[in-house]
C-alpha cells in the first residue's frame, strides 16, 4: 500500500437521502482533504445514486476514509480507484462573443483542433462544449482566453472502472436476503 499522495476516484453507491452529501464531504473536511471534484448522478442500478469524488491523498488515508464513508447508514458500498484503473471524462462549457467566431479565423481552428463542438450560436455569443481530460480543457481555456471568455464552467469527473465492479451482484444478494 502506497504512502505517496496520488489522485483517487471514489465511487460511493447510496440511497438518495437528503443531507448525505454534507456528511460525506464532512468526512474529508475533518481530515483537511480538499475534494478536487464531485459529481452525483443516478447509477446503473434503479433507485441507487452514485457519488464520484476525486481526491489527492495517500492510499493509507484513502482506506480509512472509505471505512468512514461506509459507516453512513445510507451508503451501500464505497470503492476507490487509481487513475490507471478508471476511464474518465470532464466536460466544459465556454461562452464567447459571436463576432469572434466570424472575425477571428484562429478561433475556428482552435475549435476544430480541440474537437470542441458548438452548442448554440446567436447574435451576442456562442457556446462551445468540450469533453475530455482536465488537461485538455485547461489547454482549450488558455487558447480561448487570448480572445476573451465571457463565461466558463467545468463539470466534476465522471468515471467508470476498467474492471467489473461487483455492486450489482452485491445488491442482488442484499435484496434476496
Buried (B, 14 or more C-beta within 10 A) or exposed (E): EEEEEEBBBBBBBBEEEEEBBEBBBEBBEEEEBEBBBBBBEEBEBEEBBBBBBBBEBBBEBBEBBBEBBEEBEBBBBBBBBEEEBBEBBBBBBBBBBEEBBEEBEEBEEBBEEBEBEEEEEEEEBBBBEBBBEBEBBEBBBEBBEEBEBEEBEBBBBBBBBEEEBEBBEBBEEEEEE
